[in-house]
Amino acid sequence: MRGTSVCVVTPVFNEGANARLLVDRLRAVFADLPYSLRIVMVDDGSRADTADLLDALAAEHAMVGVVHFSRNFGHQAALTAGMDHAPADADAVVVMDSDLQHPPEVLPEMLRRWEEGADVVYAARVADPTAGLAKRLTSQGFYRVLAAVSDHPVPAGAADFRLMDRKAASAMRGMRERNRFLRGLSAWVGFRQAAVPYEPAPRAGGQPAYTWRRMLRFAADGLVSTSSTPLRLGLWAGALLAAAAVAVAFAAAALSAPGWAWVVAAVLLVGGIQAALIGAVGVYVGRVLDEARRRPIYVVRGVAGFLSDRGALVAGSDTFHPPRQ
């Protein structure tokens, strides 16, 4: 065996009932597996009732630890905090959502692929009966664009639901950029990776936290985090405009078209391209500013369960390195 200890990391935002169901199903799955299980649940600034329920779970089950954020920092920050607080002796770290759309019953197959030698095992959606047509089409389009422009493309259908060997998890902890796209970071890290197909289950309860606005922002984070292609568009646009200018000159001479019409069209075209490129540069400059501020990725208000002996860490900066074995 490659290891005997597995830590499952999951963010929780106003869905305490789902968290209890997840713990029960994880315990049932691992009851037949030769691994010890610990669960790190990250309270991403939830309401008091969810925070209290998570603390109750930690008091009820010795395997559960809870990290409470000082406010809502977002899904990717919560996953990062969970990995940071995973026990030092965990041989593998699993990240998954708490709404049970990532079925715990897929974990035995993921662990089997890990035992066969894969360092990262990611769950890949083969179908999503819970998603509408618009969401499926936009998701497919996003992964195709990402594959076209990224040096380290994210496999189509790959979710944040993944298992990482201790080496891969340690490498992921070392990357502390503020605007995080963990699927892209996992692709960049490398190691031996394997896919396990899965079909997302319906939400166990509650409402999805990801609105269309948040999904668009997440897609932009993924594109900017994995590629600098938008900045190189200026070179391509310049070459195309030069060719277009020559073509317009010949067309104007051949058609005897009014000169002012071509001038107006050219000005609008150039102006639109310039505005788009300035916007792209602004996005990257904003990301540089975020990194230059060096603010923490998240701030911890307190911890519970088996994490209590570590104290309430205010973590997330580049200088934060949890003790590792």
C-alpha positions in Angstrom: 0.0 0.0 0.0 1.1 3.6 -0.7 -0.3 4.8 2.5 -2.8 4.2 5.3 -4.2 7.7 6.0 -6.6 9.8 3.9 -7.8 13.3 4.6 -10.9 14.6 2.9 -11.2 18.4 2.6 -14.5 20.1 1.9 -15.8 23.7 1.9 -19.1 24.4 3.6 -21.3 27.5 3.0 -24.7 27.6 4.7 -25.3 23.9 4.2 -24.9 22.3 7.6 -27.4 19.5 6.9 -25.5 18.5 3.7 -22.3 18.4 5.8 -23.8 15.9 8.2 -24.9 13.7 5.3 -21.5 13.9 3.8 -19.8 12.8 7.0 -22.2 9.8 7.3 -21.6 8.7 3.7 -17.8 9.1 4.0 -17.8 7.0 7.2 -19.9 4.3 5.4 -17.5 4.3 2.4 -14.3 4.1 4.5 -15.7 1.4 6.8 -14.8 -1.2 4.1 -11.5 0.4 3.2 -8.0 -0.1 4.8 -7.4 3.6 5.4 -7.9 5.8 8.4 -10.1 8.8 7.6 -10.0 12.4 8.7 -12.2 15.1 7.5 -11.4 18.9 7.4 -14.6 21.0 6.9 -14.0 24.7 6.1 -16.8 27.0 7.1 -16.6 29.7 4.5 -18.2 32.5 6.5 -21.5 30.6 7.0 -24.5 31.6 9.1 -24.3 30.8 12.8 -26.5 27.8 12.5 -24.2 26.1 10.0 -21.1 27.0 12.1 -22.7 25.6 15.2 -23.7 22.4 13.4 -20.1 21.9 12.2 -18.8 22.3 15.7 -21.3 19.7 16.8 -20.1 17.3 14.2 -16.5 17.9 15.3 -17.5 17.1 18.9 -19.4 14.0 17.8 -16.8 12.5 15.5 -13.1 12.5 16.5 -12.2 12.3 12.8 -13.8 15.7 12.0 -11.9 19.0 12.2 -13.4 22.4 11.4 -11.8 25.6 10.1 -14.0 28.7 10.6 -13.2 31.7 8.3 -13.6 35.3 9.5 -15.9 35.9 6.5 -16.7 34.5 3.1 -13.5 34.1 1.1 -14.9 31.9 -1.6 -14.8 28.2 -2.7 -11.2 28.1 -4.0 -9.8 29.8 -0.8 -11.8 27.3 1.3 -10.3 24.4 -0.6 -6.8 25.9 -0.1 -7.4 26.3 3.7 -8.5 22.7 3.9 -5.3 21.5 2.2 -3.3 23.8 4.5 -4.9 22.3 7.6 -4.8 18.7 6.5 -2.9 16.5 9.0 0.8 16.2 8.4 0.7 12.4 8.3 -2.0 12.3 5.6 -0.7 10.1 2.8 -3.4 11.4 0.4 -5.6 14.5 0.4 -9.1 14.5 -1.3 -10.8 17.7 -2.1 -14.6 17.6 -2.8 -17.7 19.7 -2.4 -20.1 19.2 0.5 -23.3 19.3 -1.5 -22.9 15.6 -2.4 -22.8 16.3 -6.1 -19.4 14.7 -5.8 -20.4 11.2 -4.8 -18.2 9.8 -2.0 -18.9 6.3 -3.5 -16.4 7.2 -6.3 -13.6 7.4 -3.8 -12.7 3.6 -3.7 -12.0 3.7 -7.5 -9.9 6.9 -7.0 -8.0 5.2 -4.2 -7.4 2.2 -6.4 -5.9 4.3 -9.2 -3.7 6.0 -6.6 -2.5 2.6 -5.4 -1.7 1.7 -9.0 0.7 4.6 -9.1 -1.1 7.8 -10.0 -0.1 10.8 -7.9 -3.2 12.8 -8.8 -6.6 11.2 -9.5 -9.2 13.6 -10.7 -12.9 13.0 -11.3 -14.1 13.8 -14.8 -17.8 14.4 -15.5 -19.1 12.1 -18.2 -22.6 13.6 -18.0 -24.4 16.1 -15.8 -28.2 15.4 -15.6 -28.5 18.3 -13.1 -27.2 20.9 -15.5 -29.3 22.8 -18.1 -28.5 23.1 -21.8 -27.0 26.5 -21.4 -24.7 25.4 -18.6 -23.5 22.4 -20.5 -22.7 24.4 -23.6 -20.9 27.1 -21.8 -18.9 24.5 -19.8 -17.9 22.7 -23.0 -16.9 26.0 -24.6 -14.9 27.1 -21.6 -12.8 23.9 -21.6 -12.2 24.1 -25.4 -11.0 27.7 -25.1 -8.8 26.8 -22.2 -7.3 23.9 -24.1 -6.6 26.1 -27.1 -4.8 28.9 -25.2 -3.2 27.2 -22.1 0.2 25.7 -22.0 -1.1 23.2 -19.4 -4.7 22.7 -20.3 -7.2 21.3 -17.8 -8.8 18.1 -19.0 -12.4 18.5 -20.3 -14.9 17.8 -17.6 -12.3 17.8 -14.8 -13.8 18.9 -11.5 -12.2 20.1 -8.3 -13.1 16.6 -7.0 -9.7 15.0 -6.9 -7.2 12.9 -4.8 -3.6 14.1 -4.4 -0.7 12.1 -3.1 1.3 13.7 -0.3 3.9 15.0 -2.8 1.3 16.6 -5.1 -0.6 18.1 -2.2 2.6 19.6 -0.8 3.4 21.1 -4.2 -0.1 22.6 -4.4 0.3 24.1 -0.9 3.4 25.9 -2.0 1.6 28.0 -4.7 0.1 31.0 -2.9 -1.3 33.2 -5.6 -4.5 35.0 -4.5 -6.7 34.5 -7.6 -6.8 30.8 -7.5 -7.9 28.2 -10.1 -7.0 24.9 -8.5 -7.8 22.8 -11.5 -5.3 24.8 -13.5 -2.7 24.7 -10.6 -3.1 20.9 -10.5 -2.5 20.6 -14.2 0.6 22.8 -13.9 2.0 20.8 -11.0 2.2 17.7 -13.2 3.0 14.3 -11.6 1.3 11.2 -12.9 -2.4 11.9 -13.3 -5.3 9.7 -13.9 -9.0 10.3 -14.5 -12.0 8.5 -13.0 -15.3 9.1 -14.7 -18.3 10.1 -12.6 -21.8 11.4 -13.0 -22.7 14.3 -10.7 -25.5 13.6 -8.3 -28.3 16.1 -7.5 -27.7 18.5 -4.7 -28.6 17.0 -1.3 -30.3 20.2 -0.3 -29.9 24.0 -0.3 -29.3 26.4 -3.1 -26.2 26.5 -5.4 -23.8 29.3 -4.3 -22.5 29.7 -7.9 -24.6 32.2 -9.7 -24.0 33.0 -13.4 -22.0 36.0 -12.4 -19.7 33.9 -10.1 -19.3 31.3 -12.8 -18.3 33.9 -15.3 -15.8 35.3 -12.9 -14.5 31.8 -12.2 -14.0 31.2 -15.9 -12.1 34.5 -16.2 -9.9 33.5 -13.3 -9.2 30.2 -15.0 -8.3 31.8 -18.3 -6.1 34.5 -16.9 -4.4 32.1 -14.4 -3.4 29.6 -17.0 -2.6 31.6 -20.0 -1.1 35.0 -21.2 -2.7 34.6 -24.6 -5.1 37.5 -24.2 -2.0 39.8 -23.9 -0.6 38.4 -27.2 -3.7 39.2 -29.0 -2.3 42.7 -29.7 0.4 41.2 -32.0 -2.2 39.1 -33.9 -4.6 42.1 -34.1 -1.8 44.3 -35.5 -0.9 41.9 -38.2 -4.6 41.4 -39.2 -5.2 45.2 -39.2 -2.2 45.8 -41.5 -3.5 43.1 -43.9 -7.0 44.6 -43.7 -5.7 48.1 -44.4 -4.1 46.9 -47.6 -7.3 45.0 -48.6 -9.5 48.0 -47.9 -7.3 50.3 -50.0 -7.5 48.0 -53.0 -11.3 47.6 -52.5 -11.9 51.3 -52.2 -10.0 51.9 -55.4 -11.8 49.1 -57.3 -15.3 50.1 -56.1 -14.8 53.8 -56.1 -16.5 53.9 -52.7 -16.7 57.1 -50.6 -13.4 57.6 -48.7 -15.1 58.7 -45.5 -17.1 55.4 -45.2 -13.9 53.4 -45.2 -12.3 55.8 -42.7 -15.2 55.5 -40.3 -15.2 51.7 -40.5 -11.5 51.5 -39.9 -11.6 53.9 -37.0 -14.4 51.9 -35.3 -12.6 48.7 -35.9 -9.2 49.9 -34.5 -10.9 51.6 -31.6 -12.8 48.5 -30.6 -9.7 46.3 -30.8 -7.7 48.8 -28.7 -10.4 49.0 -26.1 -10.5 45.2 -25.8 -6.8 45.0 -25.5 -6.6 47.7 -22.9 -9.2 45.9 -20.9 -7.2 42.7 -21.1 -4.1 44.5 -19.9 -6.1 46.0 -17.1 -7.2 42.5 -15.9 -3.6 41.3 -15.7 -2.5 44.5 -14.0 -5.2 44.1 -11.5 -4.0 40.6 -10.8 -0.4 41.9 -10.3 -1.8 44.5 -7.9 -3.5 41.7 -5.9 -0.2 39.8 -5.6 1.8 42.9 -4.7 -0.5 43.7 -1.8 0.4 40.3 -0.3 -2.8 39.9 1.6 -3.6 36.4 2.9 -5.7 34.1 0.8 -8.0 33.7 3.8 -8.2 34.5 7.5 -9.2 31.9 10.1 -11.5 32.9 13.0 -11.1 29.7 14.9 -10.9 25.9 14.6 -12.6 22.9 16.2 -12.3 19.2 16.5 -9.0 17.5 16.1 -7.5 20.8 14.8 -8.0 22.4 18.2 -4.6 21.5 19.5 -3.1 23.6 16.7 -4.8 26.8 17.8 -6.7 29.3 15.7 -4.3 30.0 12.9 -4.6 33.2 11.0 -3.3 31.7 7.8 -3.0 32.2 4.1 0.0 34.5 3.6 3.1 33.5 1.8 4.8 33.1 5.2 2.3 30.6 6.5 3.7 27.0 6.4 1.8 24.5 8.5 4.1 22.0 10.2 4.8 19.0 7.9 6.5 15.7 8.5 
